[in-house]
Amino acid sequence: MEPPLVVGIDGSADALRAVDWAADEATLRGCPLRLLYASIWAPYEGPAFPVHGLRQRSPVSTDRTIAATAEERARLRAPDVVVTAEVSDEDPVYALVDASERAAAIVVGSRGHGLSGNLLGSVSLTVAARAHCPVIVQREGARAVGDDRWVVLGLGEPGSMPAAAVEFAFTEAALRGCGVEVVHAWTRPHRERVTARGGRGGESRLSHEEREKQWLDEALSRPTAAHPDLPVRRSVVESRARPALLQATSQADLLVVGAQRRRNVLGRQLGLVNHAMLHYAPCTVAVVPPEGSDG
């Protein structure tokens, strides 16, 4: 059996939107759908303090109700998909990262239930930084799978080619029957930018731009050969990555970026651009780890 899509649920509206997105995606892929509720979220549900005369719900009952409701919603939306739901007593980050070892992808909402909507948001960011498989964050306001738009692939510096992210983007576009727009933002060294502001440096800019375009053509040679019928647009722009990607994704179905994982005293970090996209992109965002990632 194909590995499942795993959806982190918590009863929030964002989590239910993630269920809808994942159900549509599972239909496209022909894979199972597994809904996972981590019970550590239960203390944040319902009233923050006991209310006199109001009967408090059992955490176990709440957990099972949320899982069952999400399961029914997924079955109605994707009747041909095998859907299962379960409750875990693990920390949500641990539960989802553990599930990522056996998943095709993890799907989560961008915000969650409780703590002013930031609980699942922090879980989403942490899981995206640690998961063994792609993590798809369903942004609020993003359109459903199947809209006639493009998959945007963000590529960074030459020499750091995220092969897994490239393959993921092309596969997703093929599933949707749409094209891929590859966005590669680059900047010149500071000294050359200063020279350019003085009215010089035009040749330097063109030289850099040609090198960037050549690198991009070489980087895309394998996926374009594997998907010869897929429309591909190349966008090589002298810009910081964040504004270039935000502009490109204004009408996108999905943004795909490679996970940029660095260790420091605070643990795994996503990278500034990926972190910004997860917060501000107007579409669904997929963060794809490198092949063989240890999480």
URJO-V137496 format. One record per run of one state. SS is the DSSP state (H for helix, E for strand, C for the rest). FROM is the first residue (numbers start at 0). TO is the last residue. Records with the same first field share a line. If there is no record, write none. Layout:
# URJO-V137496
SS = FROM-TO / FROM-TO
This chain:
# URJO-V137496
C = 0-2 / 9-11 / 29-31 / 44-57 / 77-81 / 88-90 / 109-113 / 117-117 / 130-132 / 138-148 / 155-161 / 176-178 / 186-188 / 197-200 / 219-219 / 226-230 / 238-239 / 258-260 / 264-265 / 269-270 / 280-282 / 288-294
E = 3-8 / 32-37 / 82-87 / 102-108 / 133-137 / 149-154 / 179-185 / 231-237 / 251-257 / 261-263 / 266-268 / 283-287
H = 12-28 / 38-43 / 58-76 / 91-101 / 114-116 / 118-129 / 162-175 / 189-196 / 201-218 / 220-225 / 240-250 / 271-279
